[in-house]
Structures are given as C-alpha cells and as structure tokens.
Amino acid sequence: MKQRIRANALIIPDIILINISFLAAYLLRFDGSWAGIDSYFKEDMLHLAIVATIIKMICFLAFRLYESLWKYAGVYELTKVGLAAGAGNIIMLGYVFLTRASVPRSIFIITLMIDIILIGGIRLSYRVFRRVIKGEVIKLKDQKRILIIGGGDAGAIIIKEMLAHNELKSKPVAIIDDDIQKAGREINGVPILGGRELISKVVTKKNIDEIILAIPSAVRKDINEIFNICSETDCKVKILPSVSQLIDESVVMQKVRDVDIEDLLGREPVKLDIEEISTYLKGQTILVTGAGGSIGSELCRQLASFDPAELVLLDNYENNLFDVQNELIYAYPDLKLVSVIANIREKPRLESIFAQYMPDVVFHAAAHKHVPLMEANPTEAIKNNVFGTLNVAECADKYKAKQFVLISTDKAVNPTNIMGATKRIAELIIQAMGKHSKTEFAAVRFGNVLGSNGSVIPFFKKQIEQGGPVTVTHPDVIRYFMTIPEAAQLVIQAGAMAKNGDIFVLDMGQPVRIYDLARKLIKLSGFEPDEDIKIEITGLRPGEKLYEELLMAEEGLKATRNDKIFIAHPISTDLGLLKRELDILKEITISSNDDISEYIKSIVPTYNKAENGG
C-alpha cells in the first residue's frame, strides 16, 4: 500500500512536466522567443496541451509506469518511459493530422526528447534522493571491495545487483577477463583490467576484500586454475556455480556462494542419451537396493524423473530411507513410490519382495564399503557384499527382471583389502550369471564419490571444524573422484547398455593427491594450511593402497556410445564352479575367520592382502 501511494504520487508531477515539456518544445522551436511564435499557433496551444496531457497520462498508465519500484530505477525503467512517451507523441501526431490543428510537426519530436529527460529524470532523481539524501549510502569503510572474475553476462548482472542494492555492502571495484578484446573497457563503470595473470596484482593494488568467480560456463579445469591463483591471496573466494542459474536473467547475489571442493574436483557435465535411457526406464518397475545411501538415494532422485511405473526403494536402515521417501514424495507427487525395509542377506524376504513387485530393472547399490571396518569385520563384508549380491541377482534372474546393474568399485581391481575382494567376487557373480540368464546383468566400476557418506571430504571438513589436525594417511596417496550426481547418471546410462555380465568402467578423469585435497579444503574453509590448521601424516591403514586402479592386467577397454563409459574385457567365469566355491566360503564364514583371506585368494587370484597398510 505504501509503495502504491509513493508510485501514484508521481502522477501530479508527471502532469506538470508534460505541460512544461510541451511549452519548452515551442520555445526551442522558435529560438526561445515567446514573441516569435506565430499567433495562429498560439490559438491551438491550450487545447493541444490539454489533449496531450490526457493522451500521455493514458499511455503512462497503459505502460504501467506507476507500478515500478522507482527506488531501483535503471535502464529498463527508462526504456518504459521512452516507449510510453513515444506512443503518446505518435498519437498526438495522429490527432493533429485528423483535426488539422495549427502546430508545427517538429514540436512532437522535440517534445518526445524533453519528455524522456524530464519524466525519466524525476524517477532517477527519486532513486538518488533515497540513496543520498535519506542516507541509504553505506559508508565506504563498511563496504567490501569486490573483484569480479568474468566480464560476461553473469558478471554484468552481479555488478548491477551490487550497485542497485547498497544493503549488500559490496562495491565492485574491478573485473578480470581473459578475453583480450575486453581489456580496457567497462561494465557499469567498473573497469576490465586484463586476464587471470593480473589477479594477485589487482588484489594488492585495489585493496580487494573478496573475489567472485562469475564464469558459470567455464570448464572445471579453468575454475580450478583460477581458484589456485585466487587462493594465493588473502581474499575470500566465492562462486556463481552453474550456467543454469542464468535462465531468464535470474542471477541474484543470493546465488553467489562459497566455493565447494566439488567445484574444483568435479568434471564436465555428463552427456546422457535421454532417449535411450527413457526407453528402458519409462513405464517400468524399478527396484533400488541401498536406496538410503549416497549413491542409492541419488539414483532414486534421477530415476524418478524418467517416469517409471513404480519405484521400489529397499534399504535396511529406516532413517535414511524415510528421508529419501519424503523427499521424493514432495518432488514427484504423482510418482508411485514404495519403501521397503529389508536385509539383502535374507533370501526368503527378497523372494517375497520380488514376487510382489516384479521389478523390470534392478540397481544394486547396497553394500558395506568402509575399508578399515571391513578389515576388522571380514565375515560381515562377505555376508553383505557377496551373499547379499548373490541373493539379489538370483531373485532378479528368477523373477525375470530385464536389467540388473551392480554398483562396484575400483577397489575390486587387484584388491588389497576384504572390501575390495568381496566386491570383486560380486562382479564375478554378475559376469557368470550374465552368460546364462535372460536378465541383462552388468556392473559399474568407479572410484571415490565426492561427499558420499563416510568419504574423505566430510571427514576432513569435520576435522577442520574442530580446529584440526587434518589427518592424511600418506603424502603420496592418490584417488579418483567424481560427484554423486555424475556417478548416478553414468550408472543409469550404463544400465541402458547392460548385457552378458559386462563390467563398465567409468572415466574418472585425473587422480587427486589426498594431501593436496586436504590443503584446498583448509583454504576453502578460510584457514591457512600448517598455520591455522595442521596436516598430520598418520600412515596407511590396513588394506589401503597408495593408488587405486580401474582395470586388472587381463582386462582391456572397449569404447561405448558414451565417451565417459568403457567396457572391461570379460573374464571367463564358470557359474557352477563359482557357486561351489561360494558354498565353501559360506561354511568358512560360519566356522572361522582364520582361513577367510586365504580362501578368498583362491576365488580372487589378484587379491593380495596388505599386512600393514602398504
């Protein structure tokens, strides 16, 4: 209501300014002399002024000039003023032509220019009045001095936001852009000083407090390189993360956030064959085991978007499953969703679930995955990762599922720990069953997932929050990483290509040194490594490798339609022999832990237990 009263308060000044504009146009037309205006022109001036006032006010109302918030007046509002004034003067020209009123035709061209100056000027004056006279200008000492990285649309919109909203207490001081054509130019008065090599120099010279990466279309490699340069300064670094934020020019300062490690380690967006995926998922009943876990829950989120007939969520842990269920119900109210509490070790329970829901596609994400815990509890790893997988796979075969996809790990390659060895046996089960079943079996093998439950990044973040130290097992440990959404997308894509027990290997990009990762996380948290937060080397844990592999020596890679997915050359596995070996393994698991490692090596010859974490 208050805003409406303020907007309508401009009506009287507009009426006055319209008439001043009309009179001024006559004086300009006749060299500023009232006496120089011909008398027959003067006879029609009064009624033309009245008509012009009425017509222009109608145009102003039609163009909704009184519905804008003029304290934010800018180019858009001035454009509306120009269009409204232009429409009014064109109508006046038509009126003069029809009534043959005595008036020089050039009057309305001059009036148009004066209208824009006066009508637009009073609105800009109102903005200046609020910012200066009413004390809305933030004192210089309270403002953060901002360096914008990126002189494109995103950077321009962010600068405009800062200039329009003093309450943000942010002053754009300079712009860095690698496009040499832009150097020396300005955006809203903010100079573009040059490329990324000048960042440190500009920060020092301009007393920069904060840097914003406003390059949402940049590739991850460039973002990482620019961040590394920025991290050498003492400035806080923030980012506008994604090009999707630019839809409908909806970028606002609230979308600028702190840089996450995912911004630096994630790779380029995965290109999915939506048509192929839709063909095997749309209208199907889909079962996801381990649906409450990091990968399982993300699989469910993405699978829900492909319009399945029914999505069955299976997990043994009710709290996570409850959270995922509620999230999907809210996001997809029309989705037919079923949540099932069950343990994949219990074959009769699985049989009843498969008999009831008859899933067409099964994504098997349920597993024990923590290496040190599984080293201490090998029988539990075997029960869950080996026999749980066998149970789910046999049910998929018996109840004629079309596709079965196992989530595997790079730790299954030449394993040095029980967890990796059990996942390799799970792969062997899939490969063996794929030769005999009408169900298309496949496994997807990838490395560490950023931010997944129990992964190194949340662990490091917790240590940083507690003031350190951050513990790294070895300065030369390297790992492959991908984001949770990317991992889930590639699993879904691989499912469309599943057949004959194939093992799909995902392109994991470049490996990351965990020590470097720890340093970046400390800097992202606003601290200096080894000064504010110490990094402590603790030694390799039982079963841990310095580096992970994605292929065994006997495996080769075959390309697929997706350049991020490859097929490992299949290794011959006899299903009958494997099941006899698994029967023996089950007996050993029940009777004793002592012989487990040796017997697993007979099933997985590449298993080489690390005695002391080496």
NORNOR-V561791 format. One record per residue. N is the residue number from 1. RES is the residue in three letters. OMEGA is omega in radians with two decimals (* if undefined). NEAR is the number of other C-alpha atoms within 8 Angstrom. D_CENTER is the distance of its C-alpha to the mean C-alpha in whole Angstrom. Layout:
# NORNOR-V561791
N_RES_OMEGA_NEAR_D_CENTER, N_RES_OMEGA_NEAR_D_CENTER
This chain:
# NORNOR-V561791
1_MET_-3.13_4_38, 2_LYS_3.12_5_39, 3_GLN_3.13_7_36, 4_ARG_3.13_9_38, 5_ILE_3.14_8_42, 6_ARG_-3.14_8_40, 7_ALA_-3.13_13_39, 8_ASN_3.12_8_43, 9_ALA_3.11_8_44, 10_LEU_-3.07_9_44, 11_ILE_-3.12_8_46, 12_ILE_3.07_7_49, 13_PRO_3.12_8_48, 14_ASP_3.12_9_47, 15_ILE_3.14_10_50, 16_ILE_-3.09_8_52, 17_LEU_3.08_11_50, 18_ILE_-3.13_13_50, 19_ASN_3.07_10_54, 20_ILE_3.12_8_54, 21_SER_-3.12_12_52, 22_PHE_-3.14_11_55, 23_LEU_-3.13_8_57, 24_ALA_3.12_9_56, 25_ALA_3.09_13_55, 26_TYR_-3.10_11_59, 27_LEU_3.09_12_60, 28_LEU_3.14_8_58, 29_ARG_-3.10_9_59, 30_PHE_2.99_10_63, 31_ASP_3.04_7_62, 32_GLY_-3.08_8_62, 33_SER_3.07_8_65, 34_TRP_-3.14_7_66, 35_ALA_-3.11_5_70, 36_GLY_3.12_7_68, 37_ILE_-3.14_11_67, 38_ASP_-3.05_7_69, 39_SER_-3.09_6_71, 40_TYR_3.01_7_70, 41_PHE_-3.11_11_66, 42_LYS_-3.09_9_66, 43_GLU_-3.09_8_68, 44_ASP_-3.03_11_65, 45_MET_-3.04_9_62, 46_LEU_-3.09_8_62, 47_HIS_3.06_7_62, 48_LEU_3.10_8_59, 49_ALA_3.13_10_57, 50_ILE_3.14_8_57, 51_VAL_-3.14_8_56, 52_ALA_3.13_12_53, 53_THR_-3.13_11_52, 54_ILE_-3.08_8_52, 55_ILE_-3.08_11_50, 56_LYS_3.10_14_48, 57_MET_3.07_9_47, 58_ILE_3.11_8_46, 59_CYS_3.12_12_44, 60_PHE_3.10_13_42, 61_LEU_3.14_9_42, 62_ALA_3.12_8_40, 63_PHE_3.01_9_38, 64_ARG_3.13_8_37, 65_LEU_-3.09_11_37, 66_TYR_3.09_10_38, 67_GLU_3.13_7_35, 68_SER_3.02_8_33, 69_LEU_-2.97_8_32, 70_TRP_3.05_11_34, 71_LYS_3.08_9_33, 72_TYR_-3.05_7_30, 73_ALA_3.13_12_32, 74_GLY_-3.07_7_31, 75_VAL_-3.11_6_31, 76_TYR_-3.12_7_30, 77_GLU_3.11_11_33, 78_LEU_3.08_11_35, 79_THR_3.09_8_34, 80_LYS_3.10_10_35, 81_VAL_-3.13_13_38, 82_GLY_3.13_10_39, 83_LEU_3.14_9_39, 84_ALA_3.12_13_41, 85_ALA_3.12_14_44, 86_GLY_3.12_9_44, 87_ALA_-3.13_10_44, 88_GLY_-3.12_12_47, 89_ASN_3.06_14_49, 90_ILE_3.10_9_49, 91_ILE_3.10_9_50, 92_MET_3.08_11_53, 93_LEU_3.09_10_54, 94_GLY_3.13_8_54, 95_TYR_3.14_8_56, 96_VAL_-3.13_11_59, 97_PHE_-3.10_8_59, 98_LEU_-3.07_6_60, 99_THR_-3.11_6_62, 100_ARG_3.11_6_64, 101_ALA_-3.10_7_63, 102_SER_3.13_9_65, 103_VAL_3.08_9_62, 104_PRO_-3.08_6_60, 105_ARG_-3.12_7_57, 106_SER_-3.13_7_56, 107_ILE_-3.02_12_56, 108_PHE_3.00_12_52, 109_ILE_3.11_9_51, 110_ILE_-3.14_9_52, 111_THR_-3.14_13_51, 112_LEU_-3.12_12_47, 113_MET_-3.13_8_46, 114_ILE_3.08_10_48, 115_ASP_-3.10_13_46, 116_ILE_-3.12_13_43, 117_ILE_-3.06_8_44, 118_LEU_-3.09_10_45, 119_ILE_3.09_12_43, 120_GLY_-3.10_11_40, 121_GLY_-3.13_9_41, 122_ILE_3.12_8_42, 123_ARG_3.06_11_39, 124_LEU_3.10_12_37, 125_SER_3.12_8_40, 126_TYR_3.11_10_39, 127_ARG_3.12_12_36, 128_VAL_3.14_9_38, 129_PHE_-3.14_9_40, 130_ARG_-3.04_11_37, 131_ARG_-3.05_10_36, 132_VAL_-3.06_9_39, 133_ILE_-3.11_8_42, 134_LYS_3.01_7_40, 135_GLY_-3.14_8_38, 136_GLU_3.10_9_35, 137_VAL_3.14_7_34, 138_ILE_3.12_10_33, 139_LYS_-3.07_6_35, 140_LEU_-3.09_5_34, 141_LYS_-3.14_4_34, 142_ASP_-3.07_7_32, 143_GLN_2.98_10_29, 144_LYS_3.11_10_26, 145_ARG_-2.95_12_27, 146_ILE_2.96_14_23, 147_LEU_3.12_15_23, 148_ILE_3.02_14_20, 149_ILE_-3.11_13_19, 150_GLY_-3.13_13_18, 151_GLY_3.12_15_21, 152_GLY_-3.11_7_19, 153_ASP_-3.10_6_18, 154_ALA_3.11_13_16, 155_GLY_-3.13_13_18, 156_ALA_-3.12_11_21, 157_ILE_3.11_11_19, 158_ILE_3.09_11_18, 159_ILE_3.12_11_22, 160_LYS_3.11_9_23, 161_GLU_-3.12_10_22, 162_MET_-3.11_14_23, 163_LEU_-3.09_9_26, 164_ALA_-3.04_7_27, 165_HIS_-3.13_8_26, 166_ASN_-3.13_11_28, 167_GLU_3.07_5_27, 168_LEU_3.12_6_24, 169_LYS_-3.12_11_26, 170_SER_-3.13_10_24, 171_LYS_3.07_10_26, 172_PRO_-3.03_12_25, 173_VAL_-3.08_11_27, 174_ALA_3.14_13_26, 175_ILE_3.02_14_24, 176_ILE_3.10_16_23, 177_ASP_-3.09_15_23, 178_ASP_3.12_8_24, 179_ASP_-3.07_8_25, 180_ILE_3.12_8_29, 181_GLN_-3.10_4_30, 182_LYS_-3.08_10_28, 183_ALA_3.14_11_30, 184_GLY_3.12_8_32, 185_ARG_-3.11_8_31, 186_GLU_2.98_8_29, 187_ILE_-3.09_10_27, 188_ASN_3.09_7_28, 189_GLY_-3.14_5_31, 190_VAL_-3.03_10_28, 191_PRO_2.99_11_29, 192_ILE_-2.94_15_27, 193_LEU_-3.13_12_29, 194_GLY_-3.04_15_28, 195_GLY_-3.03_12_26, 196_ARG_-3.14_10_24, 197_GLU_-3.12_6_27, 198_LEU_-3.02_10_28, 199_ILE_-3.09_11_25, 200_SER_-3.13_11_28, 201_LYS_-3.13_7_31, 202_VAL_3.12_11_29, 203_VAL_-3.13_12_28, 204_THR_-3.06_8_31, 205_LYS_-3.05_7_33, 206_LYS_3.14_8_31, 207_ASN_-3.08_8_31, 208_ILE_3.09_15_27, 209_ASP_-3.02_12_26, 210_GLU_3.11_12_22, 211_ILE_3.10_14_20, 212_ILE_3.06_13_17, 213_LEU_-3.09_11_14, 214_ALA_-3.11_13_14, 215_ILE_-3.02_12_13, 216_PRO_-3.13_9_10, 217_SER_-3.09_6_12, 218_ALA_3.09_7_13, 219_VAL_-3.07_8_13, 220_ARG_-3.12_12_12, 221_LYS_3.14_7_16, 222_ASP_3.12_8_17, 223_ILE_-3.14_11_14, 224_ASN_-3.13_11_16, 225_GLU_-3.14_8_19, 226_ILE_3.12_9_19, 227_PHE_3.13_9_17, 228_ASN_3.09_8_20, 229_ILE_-3.12_11_23, 230_CYS_-3.08_12_21, 231_SER_3.08_10_22, 232_GLU_3.06_7_25, 233_THR_3.11_8_26, 234_ASP_-3.04_6_26, 235_CYS_2.95_10_24, 236_LYS_-3.12_8_21, 237_VAL_3.07_14_17, 238_LYS_-3.03_12_14, 239_ILE_2.89_11_11, 240_LEU_-2.77_12_10, 241_PRO_-2.89_11_6, 242_SER_-3.12_8_6, 243_VAL_3.12_8_9, 244_SER_-3.14_5_8, 245_GLN_-3.10_10_9, 246_LEU_-3.12_10_12, 247_ILE_3.13_8_14, 248_ASP_3.13_4_17, 249_GLU_-3.06_7_17, 250_SER_-3.14_7_15, 251_VAL_3.04_11_14, 252_VAL_-3.08_9_16, 253_MET_-3.13_8_16, 254_GLN_-3.13_5_15, 255_LYS_3.04_8_11, 256_VAL_-3.06_11_12, 257_ARG_3.06_9_11, 258_ASP_3.09_8_13, 259_VAL_3.06_9_12, 260_ASP_3.09_7_11, 261_ILE_3.11_9_12, 262_GLU_3.11_8_9, 263_ASP_-3.06_11_9, 264_LEU_-3.07_10_12, 265_LEU_3.14_10_13, 266_GLY_3.13_10_10, 267_ARG_-3.13_8_12, 268_GLU_-3.10_6_11, 269_PRO_3.13_5_10, 270_VAL_3.08_8_12, 271_LYS_-3.11_5_15, 272_LEU_3.00_9_16, 273_ASP_-3.03_7_20, 274_ILE_-3.12_6_19, 275_GLU_-3.14_6_23, 276_GLU_-3.14_8_24, 277_ILE_-3.11_13_22, 278_SER_-3.10_9_23, 279_THR_-3.06_7_26, 280_TYR_-3.13_8_26, 281_LEU_-3.06_14_24, 282_LYS_3.10_10_25, 283_GLY_-3.12_8_28, 284_GLN_2.99_12_28, 285_THR_-3.04_15_29, 286_ILE_3.07_14_26, 287_LEU_3.08_13_27, 288_VAL_3.03_16_24, 289_THR_-3.06_13_26, 290_GLY_-3.01_15_24, 291_ALA_3.13_17_22, 292_GLY_-3.12_15_21, 293_GLY_-3.08_11_20, 294_SER_-3.14_9_17, 295_ILE_-3.11_12_17, 296_GLY_-3.11_14_19, 297_SER_3.10_12_17, 298_GLU_3.04_11_14, 299_LEU_-3.13_13_16, 300_CYS_3.13_12_18, 301_ARG_-3.08_9_15, 302_GLN_3.11_10_14, 303_LEU_-3.12_11_18, 304_ALA_-3.10_12_18, 305_SER_-3.11_7_17, 306_PHE_3.01_10_20, 307_ASP_3.07_10_22, 308_PRO_3.08_15_24, 309_ALA_-3.13_10_28, 310_GLU_3.10_12_27, 311_LEU_-3.10_15_25, 312_VAL_-3.14_12_27, 313_LEU_-3.12_17_25, 314_LEU_3.08_15_27, 315_ASP_3.12_15_27, 316_ASN_-3.07_8_30, 317_TYR_-2.96_8_28, 318_GLU_-3.04_8_28, 319_ASN_3.12_6_26, 320_ASN_-3.14_9_23, 321_LEU_3.11_14_24, 322_PHE_-3.13_9_25, 323_ASP_-3.13_9_21, 324_VAL_3.12_11_19, 325_GLN_-3.12_11_22, 326_ASN_3.11_8_22, 327_GLU_-3.12_8_18, 328_LEU_3.10_11_19, 329_ILE_-3.13_10_22, 330_TYR_-3.07_7_20, 331_ALA_-3.09_6_17, 332_TYR_-3.05_8_20, 333_PRO_-3.12_7_23, 334_ASP_-3.11_4_25, 335_LEU_3.04_12_24, 336_LYS_-2.97_7_27, 337_LEU_3.11_10_26, 338_VAL_3.08_8_28, 339_SER_-3.07_9_28, 340_VAL_3.01_8_30, 341_ILE_-3.12_9_31, 342_ALA_3.10_10_33, 343_ASN_-3.07_9_33, 344_ILE_3.08_12_33, 345_ARG_-3.04_9_36, 346_GLU_-3.05_10_38, 347_LYS_-3.14_9_39, 348_PRO_3.11_6_41, 349_ARG_3.10_9_38, 350_LEU_3.12_14_36, 351_GLU_-3.11_9_39, 352_SER_3.12_8_39, 353_ILE_3.14_9_35, 354_PHE_3.14_12_36, 355_ALA_-3.11_8_39, 356_GLN_-3.00_6_37, 357_TYR_3.10_7_34, 358_MET_-3.08_11_35, 359_PRO_3.08_13_31, 360_ASP_-3.10_12_31, 361_VAL_3.14_13_28, 362_VAL_2.99_14_27, 363_PHE_-3.05_12_24, 364_HIS_-3.12_13_26, 365_ALA_-3.10_13_23, 366_ALA_3.14_12_26, 367_ALA_2.89_7_27, 368_HIS_-2.97_9_28, 369_LYS_-3.04_6_26, 370_HIS_-2.99_8_27, 371_VAL_-3.10_13_30, 372_PRO_3.13_9_32, 373_LEU_-3.13_7_32, 374_MET_3.04_14_33, 375_GLU_-3.13_12_36, 376_ALA_-3.09_6_37, 377_ASN_-3.03_8_37, 378_PRO_-3.11_12_38, 379_THR_3.13_8_39, 380_GLU_3.08_8_36, 381_ALA_-3.12_14_34, 382_ILE_-3.13_11_37, 383_LYS_-3.04_10_37, 384_ASN_-3.00_13_33, 385_ASN_-3.13_14_32, 386_VAL_-3.03_13_35, 387_PHE_3.02_10_37, 388_GLY_3.09_12_34, 389_THR_3.12_12_33, 390_LEU_3.13_10_36, 391_ASN_-3.10_13_37, 392_VAL_-3.12_12_33, 393_ALA_3.14_10_34, 394_GLU_3.08_8_38, 395_CYS_3.11_11_37, 396_ALA_3.12_14_34, 397_ASP_-3.07_11_37, 398_LYS_-3.07_7_40, 399_TYR_2.91_10_38, 400_LYS_2.97_10_37, 401_ALA_-3.12_14_33, 402_LYS_-3.13_9_32, 403_GLN_3.05_13_30, 404_PHE_-3.12_17_29, 405_VAL_3.09_14_26, 406_LEU_3.02_12_26, 407_ILE_-3.14_11_23, 408_SER_-3.01_12_25, 409_THR_3.07_11_24, 410_ASP_3.11_13_25, 411_LYS_3.08_15_28, 412_ALA_-3.12_13_30, 413_VAL_-3.10_13_31, 414_ASN_-2.98_10_34, 415_PRO_3.06_14_34, 416_THR_-3.12_14_35, 417_ASN_-3.10_15_34, 418_ILE_-3.12_15_35, 419_MET_-3.14_16_31, 420_GLY_-3.14_15_31, 421_ALA_3.13_15_34, 422_THR_3.10_13_34, 423_LYS_3.07_14_31, 424_ARG_3.07_13_33, 425_ILE_3.09_11_35, 426_ALA_3.08_12_33, 427_GLU_3.13_12_32, 428_LEU_3.10_9_36, 429_ILE_-3.13_11_36, 430_ILE_3.14_14_34, 431_GLN_-3.12_18_35, 432_ALA_-3.11_14_39, 433_MET_-3.14_11_38, 434_GLY_-3.13_16_36, 435_LYS_-2.99_8_40, 436_HIS_-3.01_6_41, 437_SER_2.99_8_39, 438_LYS_3.03_8_38, 439_THR_3.10_12_35, 440_GLU_-3.13_13_33, 441_PHE_3.06_16_31, 442_ALA_3.03_19_29, 443_ALA_3.10_14_27, 444_VAL_-3.04_15_24, 445_ARG_3.06_13_24, 446_PHE_-3.03_13_21, 447_GLY_-3.07_14_21, 448_ASN_-3.12_9_19, 449_VAL_-3.09_11_15, 450_LEU_3.02_11_13, 451_GLY_3.13_10_14, 452_SER_-3.09_10_16, 453_ASN_3.09_7_19, 454_GLY_-3.14_7_22, 455_SER_-2.98_11_20, 456_VAL_-3.05_7_21, 457_ILE_3.05_8_18, 458_PRO_3.13_11_18, 459_PHE_3.10_9_22, 460_PHE_-3.12_12_22, 461_LYS_3.13_9_20, 462_LYS_3.11_8_23, 463_GLN_3.12_11_25, 464_ILE_3.12_13_24, 465_GLU_-3.12_7_24, 466_GLN_3.10_6_28, 467_GLY_3.11_8_29, 468_GLY_0.02_10_29, 469_PRO_3.00_10_30, 470_VAL_-3.04_12_27, 471_THR_3.09_9_29, 472_VAL_-3.03_13_28, 473_THR_-3.11_10_31, 474_HIS_-3.09_11_31, 475_PRO_-3.09_9_30, 476_ASP_3.10_8_30, 477_VAL_3.07_12_28, 478_ILE_3.14_11_25, 479_ARG_2.99_12_23, 480_TYR_3.14_12_20, 481_PHE_2.93_14_16, 482_MET_-3.14_14_13, 483_THR_3.12_11_10, 484_ILE_3.13_13_11, 485_PRO_-3.14_7_9, 486_GLU_3.13_10_11, 487_ALA_-3.13_12_14, 488_ALA_3.14_12_14, 489_GLN_-3.12_12_14, 490_LEU_3.05_13_17, 491_VAL_-3.14_11_19, 492_ILE_3.13_11_19, 493_GLN_3.13_11_20, 494_ALA_3.12_11_22, 495_GLY_3.13_11_24, 496_ALA_-3.10_9_25, 497_MET_-3.02_6_27, 498_ALA_3.02_14_28, 499_LYS_2.95_9_32, 500_ASN_3.10_10_35, 501_GLY_3.13_16_33, 502_ASP_2.97_15_31, 503_ILE_3.14_14_29, 504_PHE_3.11_13_25, 505_VAL_-3.10_12_24, 506_LEU_3.06_11_21, 507_ASP_-3.06_8_20, 508_MET_3.14_10_19, 509_GLY_-3.12_7_19, 510_GLN_3.09_5_21, 511_PRO_-3.08_9_22, 512_VAL_3.06_10_21, 513_ARG_-3.04_11_24, 514_ILE_3.10_12_23, 515_TYR_3.10_11_25, 516_ASP_3.11_8_23, 517_LEU_3.13_9_20, 518_ALA_3.13_12_22, 519_ARG_3.14_9_23, 520_LYS_3.13_9_20, 521_LEU_3.11_11_19, 522_ILE_3.14_13_22, 523_LYS_3.10_11_21, 524_LEU_-3.14_12_18, 525_SER_3.08_7_20, 526_GLY_-3.13_7_22, 527_PHE_3.07_10_25, 528_GLU_3.10_9_27, 529_PRO_3.10_11_27, 530_ASP_3.04_7_31, 531_GLU_3.11_7_32, 532_ASP_-3.12_8_30, 533_ILE_3.13_14_29, 534_LYS_2.99_10_31, 535_ILE_-3.06_12_30, 536_GLU_3.11_8_32, 537_ILE_-3.01_9_33, 538_THR_-3.08_8_34, 539_GLY_-3.12_8_35, 540_LEU_3.12_12_34, 541_ARG_3.11_10_34, 542_PRO_3.09_13_36, 543_GLY_-3.05_16_34, 544_GLU_3.08_12_32, 545_LYS_2.98_10_31, 546_LEU_3.13_10_31, 547_TYR_3.11_7_28, 548_GLU_3.13_12_27, 549_GLU_3.11_9_28, 550_LEU_-3.12_11_27, 551_LEU_2.97_9_30, 552_MET_-3.05_8_34, 553_ALA_-3.07_5_37, 554_GLU_-3.13_6_38, 555_GLU_3.00_10_35, 556_GLY_-3.11_8_34, 557_LEU_3.05_8_31, 558_LYS_-3.10_8_31, 559_ALA_3.04_9_28, 560_THR_3.13_8_26, 561_ARG_3.13_5_25, 562_ASN_-3.05_9_22, 563_ASP_3.08_7_21, 564_LYS_-3.04_8_19, 565_ILE_3.10_14_22, 566_PHE_3.11_14_25, 567_ILE_3.06_12_28, 568_ALA_3.13_13_30, 569_HIS_-3.06_11_34, 570_PRO_3.08_9_36, 571_ILE_-3.07_7_38, 572_SER_3.13_6_41, 573_THR_-3.14_8_41, 574_ASP_-3.05_7_44, 575_LEU_-3.13_9_43, 576_GLY_3.13_6_46, 577_LEU_-3.12_7_47, 578_LEU_-3.12_12_43, 579_LYS_3.08_8_44, 580_ARG_3.10_8_47, 581_GLU_3.14_9_46, 582_LEU_3.09_8_43, 583_ASP_3.12_8_46, 584_ILE_3.14_8_48, 585_LEU_3.12_11_44, 586_LYS_3.12_8_44, 587_GLU_3.14_8_48, 588_ILE_-3.14_11_47, 589_THR_-3.12_11_44, 590_ILE_-2.98_6_47, 591_SER_-3.01_6_49, 592_SER_3.04_8_48, 593_ASN_-2.94_9_45, 594_ASP_-3.03_5_48, 595_ASP_-3.02_8_47, 596_ILE_-3.06_12_44, 597_SER_-3.12_9_43, 598_GLU_-3.11_7_46, 599_TYR_3.09_9_45, 600_ILE_3.13_11_42, 601_LYS_3.10_11_42, 602_SER_3.09_7_45, 603_ILE_-3.14_9_42, 604_VAL_-3.06_10_39, 605_PRO_-3.11_6_42, 606_THR_3.13_8_39, 607_TYR_3.14_12_38, 608_ASN_-3.04_9_40, 609_LYS_3.08_10_39, 610_ALA_-3.05_11_39, 611_GLU_-3.05_7_41, 612_ASN_3.11_8_40, 613_GLY_3.12_11_36, 614_GLY_*_11_37
